[in-house]
Amino acid sequence: MRYRVRQDSRLQYRTGVTDARLNLRLRPVTWPGQVVRDFTMELDVPPTERTEGPGPYLSHVTTLRYSGRLSSLRIVTEFTAELSPLPVPDITPPVAELRQMASEARTLGPLAPAAYLYGASMTPPDEAIGAWAAPDLLPDTPVLEAARALAMRIHREFAYAPGTTTSRTLPAEAFAAKAGVCQDFAHVMIVALRMHGIPAGYVSGYLRTLPPAGRARLVGADAMHAWAAVWCGPGAGWIGIDPTNDSLAREDHIVLGMGRDYADVTPVNGVFVGGGKQTTDFRVDVVPVDETMAEIAPPASASARRTG
């Protein structure tokens, strides 16, 4: 599948800010089976300084600095992504063996399993989540089979309920409520896997959504999305699993980056001087290249949405 992806992001500061330093993680990273071409980023307010480079874990960071007053900023990114999902392995190591492989791995780098074995700021260890997941993560079960069973259980037992959580909600709260959005479901799955010694990462990206039968696709109706990636051994590597949709992350999932949790791959964050609160409004289009914008209907209204 080939897609043309466009994201229109607008940052607003209620009273204006100064000396702003923003980190944008909106340029897709290299990922197995994914090729990105023709990436562009347009800013309606030119920055005082701009730098590009790899960020922590698996991310690309564009850093902007504004030395003067800033009241709003529009960021438009576009690129083409070609997805050729790799074959799903028929056999993966059992959980107990995979746990041993991960503990003995000596590789370093953004995809090294050791970095994804331990808790982080938004995914601290949680005994209750670990105990709940134990029936799916038995020592003799192949790790991919176990992880898919866990994702199915999250999909079945948790309610998708926008507005019940925020981008700062920790997994324990979403787990207790058995409700949330894709960010929460990915976090719960990641904590569960790590509690059993299985490396797991948080993937930020895009998901193509399909309109109801007989209706045109709406401009801006697609979404940023989040899912988990599970390390399935040195042979199979990382495999994405989407608990929100109870599916593997394949030809409809476009990877922006991977970290330990949402905090590592937040699309936009930063620091600034001033008391104004930052609000973000964005619209996303993920369009197969054989479709044209002429076939896409304008939205009835625009509204802010967060990941998931």
C-alpha positions as CSV (number, residue, x, y, z in Angstrom):
1,M,0.0,0.0,0.0
2,R,1.1,3.5,-0.8
3,Y,-0.4,6.5,1.1
4,R,-0.1,10.2,1.0
5,V,-0.2,11.6,4.5
6,R,-0.9,15.2,5.5
7,Q,-1.1,16.6,9.0
8,D,-2.2,20.1,9.7
9,S,-1.4,21.1,13.3
10,R,-2.2,24.4,15.0
11,L,-0.7,25.5,18.3
12,Q,-2.4,28.3,20.2
13,Y,-1.2,30.2,23.2
14,R,-3.9,32.1,25.1
15,T,-1.7,35.1,26.1
16,G,1.3,34.6,23.9
17,V,4.7,33.3,25.0
18,T,8.3,34.1,24.5
19,D,11.6,32.2,24.2
20,A,9.7,29.1,23.1
21,R,11.6,25.9,22.3
22,L,9.5,23.2,20.6
23,N,10.3,19.6,19.8
24,L,8.3,18.1,16.9
25,R,8.3,14.4,16.3
26,L,6.4,14.5,13.0
27,R,8.9,13.0,10.6
28,P,8.6,9.2,10.2
29,V,11.6,7.1,11.2
30,T,12.9,4.1,9.3
31,W,10.9,1.0,10.1
32,P,11.0,-2.5,8.5
33,G,8.7,-2.7,5.6
34,Q,8.1,1.1,5.5
35,V,9.6,3.5,3.0
36,V,9.0,7.3,3.3
37,R,9.5,9.8,0.5
38,D,9.1,13.5,-0.2
39,F,8.7,14.6,3.4
40,T,8.0,18.3,3.8
41,M,7.3,20.5,6.8
42,E,5.8,24.0,6.4
43,L,5.7,26.6,9.3
44,D,3.7,29.7,9.1
45,V,6.0,31.5,11.5
46,P,9.7,31.1,10.7
47,P,11.7,30.0,13.7
48,T,14.8,31.8,15.0
49,E,16.6,28.5,15.0
50,R,15.8,25.1,13.6
51,T,17.7,21.8,14.0
52,E,17.0,18.3,12.9
53,G,18.3,14.9,14.1
54,P,17.6,11.6,15.8
55,G,16.0,11.8,19.2
56,P,16.1,9.3,22.1
57,Y,14.9,5.8,21.3
58,L,13.5,5.6,17.8
59,S,12.4,9.1,16.8
60,H,13.3,12.0,14.6
61,V,13.2,15.4,16.3
62,T,12.8,18.8,14.7
63,T,13.7,21.4,17.3
64,L,12.4,25.0,16.8
65,R,13.4,28.0,18.8
66,Y,11.4,31.3,18.8
67,S,13.2,34.1,20.6
68,G,10.3,36.6,20.1
69,R,6.7,36.6,21.0
70,L,4.6,33.6,19.7
71,S,0.8,33.5,19.9
72,S,0.1,30.7,17.4
73,L,1.9,28.3,15.0
74,R,0.7,26.3,12.1
75,I,2.7,23.2,11.1
76,V,1.8,21.3,8.0
77,T,3.7,18.0,7.2
78,E,3.3,15.9,4.2
79,F,4.9,12.7,2.9
80,T,4.4,9.5,0.9
81,A,4.6,6.2,2.7
82,E,4.9,2.8,1.0
83,L,4.1,-0.1,3.2
84,S,5.2,-3.7,2.5
85,P,4.5,-5.6,5.7
86,L,7.0,-8.4,6.4
87,P,5.7,-11.9,6.7
88,V,4.4,-12.9,10.2
89,P,6.6,-15.6,11.6
90,D,4.9,-19.0,12.1
91,I,7.0,-19.7,15.2
92,T,8.3,-17.4,17.9
93,P,10.2,-18.3,21.1
94,P,8.1,-19.3,24.1
95,V,7.7,-16.6,26.7
96,A,10.3,-18.1,29.1
97,E,12.9,-18.4,26.4
98,L,12.2,-15.0,25.0
99,R,12.6,-13.5,28.6
100,Q,16.0,-15.1,28.8
101,M,17.0,-13.9,25.4
102,A,16.1,-10.3,26.3
103,S,18.0,-10.4,29.6
104,E,21.1,-11.7,27.8
105,A,21.0,-9.3,24.8
106,R,24.1,-7.2,24.6
107,T,23.1,-5.0,21.7
108,L,22.7,-1.2,22.0
109,G,20.7,1.2,19.9
110,P,17.2,2.5,19.5
111,L,15.8,-1.0,18.8
112,A,17.8,-2.9,21.4
113,P,15.4,-4.9,23.6
114,A,17.0,-3.9,26.9
115,A,15.7,-0.3,26.6
116,Y,12.1,-1.6,26.6
117,L,12.3,-4.0,29.5
118,Y,11.8,-1.5,32.3
119,G,9.3,1.1,33.5
120,A,9.3,4.7,32.4
121,S,7.6,7.9,33.5
122,M,4.2,7.0,32.0
123,T,4.5,3.2,32.2
124,P,5.7,2.4,35.8
125,P,5.6,-1.2,36.9
126,D,2.2,-2.3,38.2
127,E,1.6,-5.6,40.0
128,A,-2.2,-5.6,39.4
129,I,-1.7,-5.3,35.6
130,G,0.9,-8.0,35.7
131,A,-1.3,-10.4,37.6
132,W,-4.2,-9.7,35.3
133,A,-2.1,-10.5,32.3
134,A,-0.5,-13.7,33.7
135,P,-3.0,-16.2,32.2
136,D,-2.1,-15.0,28.7
137,L,1.6,-14.9,29.2
138,L,2.4,-18.5,30.3
139,P,6.0,-19.5,30.1
140,D,5.5,-22.2,27.4
141,T,3.3,-20.0,25.1
142,P,5.0,-18.6,21.9
143,V,5.5,-14.9,22.6
144,L,3.6,-13.6,19.6
145,E,0.7,-15.9,20.3
146,A,0.7,-14.7,24.0
147,A,0.9,-11.0,23.0
148,R,-2.0,-11.4,20.5
149,A,-4.1,-13.1,23.2
150,L,-3.4,-10.2,25.5
151,A,-4.3,-7.6,22.9
152,M,-7.6,-9.5,22.2
153,R,-8.4,-9.4,25.9
154,I,-7.8,-5.7,26.2
155,H,-10.0,-5.2,23.1
156,R,-12.7,-7.3,24.7
157,E,-12.6,-6.1,28.3
158,F,-11.9,-2.4,27.8
159,A,-14.3,0.2,26.5
160,Y,-13.1,2.7,23.9
161,A,-14.3,5.9,25.5
162,P,-12.8,9.2,24.3
163,G,-12.9,11.9,27.0
164,T,-12.5,9.5,30.0
165,T,-8.7,9.9,30.0
166,T,-6.2,12.6,29.0
167,S,-2.7,12.4,27.5
168,R,-1.3,12.4,31.1
169,T,-3.4,9.4,32.3
170,L,-1.3,6.6,33.7
171,P,-2.0,2.9,32.9
172,A,-3.2,2.1,36.4
173,E,-6.1,4.5,36.1
174,A,-7.2,3.3,32.7
175,F,-6.8,-0.3,33.9
176,A,-9.0,0.4,36.9
177,A,-11.7,2.0,34.8
178,K,-11.3,-0.6,32.0
179,A,-11.8,2.4,29.6
180,G,-9.7,4.8,27.6
181,V,-8.4,5.4,24.1
182,C,-5.6,3.9,22.0
183,Q,-2.8,5.5,24.1
184,D,-4.2,3.9,27.3
185,F,-4.7,0.5,25.7
186,A,-1.1,0.5,24.4
187,H,0.2,1.6,27.8
188,V,-1.7,-1.2,29.6
189,M,-0.4,-3.8,27.2
190,I,3.2,-2.5,27.4
191,V,3.2,-2.6,31.3
192,A,1.7,-6.1,31.2
193,L,4.3,-7.5,28.9
194,R,7.2,-5.8,30.8
195,M,6.0,-7.2,34.1
196,H,6.6,-10.7,32.5
197,G,10.1,-9.8,31.1
198,I,9.0,-9.2,27.5
199,P,10.4,-6.1,25.8
200,A,7.6,-3.8,24.6
201,G,7.6,-0.4,23.0
202,Y,5.0,2.4,22.4
203,V,4.5,3.2,18.7
204,S,3.2,6.5,17.6
205,G,1.8,6.8,14.0
206,Y,-1.1,7.0,11.7
207,L,-4.1,4.8,11.0
208,R,-6.1,4.9,7.9
209,T,-9.8,4.9,8.7
210,L,-12.6,3.8,6.3
211,P,-15.8,5.9,5.9
212,P,-19.2,4.2,6.2
213,A,-20.4,2.4,3.0
214,G,-21.7,4.8,0.5
215,R,-20.2,7.9,2.1
216,A,-17.2,10.0,1.0
217,R,-14.1,10.2,3.0
218,L,-14.0,13.4,5.0
219,V,-11.0,15.7,4.9
220,G,-9.1,15.5,8.2
221,A,-11.1,12.5,9.4
222,D,-8.1,10.1,9.8
223,A,-6.2,10.0,13.0
224,M,-3.0,9.8,14.8
225,H,-2.9,6.5,16.5
226,A,-0.8,4.4,19.0
227,W,-0.1,0.7,19.4
228,A,2.4,-1.6,21.0
229,A,5.4,-3.3,19.5
230,V,6.6,-6.6,21.0
231,W,10.2,-7.9,20.6
232,C,9.8,-11.5,19.4
233,G,13.5,-12.5,19.5
234,P,16.5,-11.7,17.3
235,G,15.0,-13.5,14.3
236,A,11.5,-12.1,14.2
237,G,12.4,-8.7,15.7
238,W,9.7,-6.2,16.6
239,I,6.1,-6.9,15.6
240,G,3.4,-4.2,16.1
241,I,0.1,-5.2,17.7
242,D,-2.9,-2.9,17.9
243,P,-5.0,-3.7,21.0
244,T,-7.5,-1.0,20.1
245,N,-8.5,-2.9,17.0
246,D,-7.3,-6.4,18.0
247,S,-5.0,-6.6,15.0
248,L,-1.4,-6.7,13.9
249,A,-0.1,-3.3,12.9
250,R,0.4,-3.8,9.2
251,E,-0.7,-2.2,5.9
252,D,-3.0,0.4,7.5
253,H,-0.5,1.5,10.3
254,I,2.2,4.1,9.5
255,V,5.0,4.4,12.0
256,L,6.2,7.8,13.2
257,G,8.4,6.6,16.0
258,M,8.8,4.3,19.0
259,G,9.7,4.9,22.6
260,R,9.1,3.5,26.0
261,D,5.8,5.3,26.2
262,Y,3.9,8.3,25.0
263,A,6.3,10.7,26.7
264,D,9.2,9.6,24.5
265,V,7.3,10.2,21.2
266,T,4.9,13.0,22.0
267,P,4.2,14.7,18.6
268,V,4.7,18.2,19.9
269,N,6.1,19.4,23.2
270,G,8.5,22.0,24.6
271,V,9.1,24.8,27.0
272,F,8.4,28.5,26.9
273,V,8.3,31.6,29.0
274,G,4.8,32.9,29.8
275,G,1.6,31.8,31.5
276,G,-0.4,30.9,28.4
277,K,-1.6,27.4,28.0
278,Q,-0.8,25.5,24.8
279,T,-3.7,24.0,22.9
280,T,-3.3,21.8,19.9
281,D,-5.8,21.3,17.1
282,F,-4.9,19.0,14.2
283,R,-6.4,17.3,11.2
284,V,-5.0,14.2,9.5
285,D,-5.5,12.7,6.0
286,V,-4.1,9.3,5.2
287,V,-5.1,8.7,1.5
288,P,-4.1,5.8,-0.7
289,V,-2.3,7.3,-3.7
290,D,-4.9,5.9,-6.2
291,E,-7.5,8.1,-4.5
292,T,-7.7,11.8,-5.3
293,M,-8.6,14.7,-3.1
294,A,-11.5,15.4,-5.4
295,E,-13.2,12.3,-4.1
296,I,-12.9,13.5,-0.5
297,A,-15.7,15.5,1.1
298,P,-15.0,18.6,3.3
299,P,-15.6,18.1,7.0
300,A,-18.8,19.1,8.7
301,S,-16.7,20.7,11.4
302,A,-13.2,20.8,12.7
303,S,-12.3,19.8,16.2
304,A,-9.3,19.1,18.3
305,R,-8.4,15.4,18.9
306,R,-5.6,13.8,20.8
307,T,-3.8,10.6,19.9
308,G,-6.1,7.6,19.7
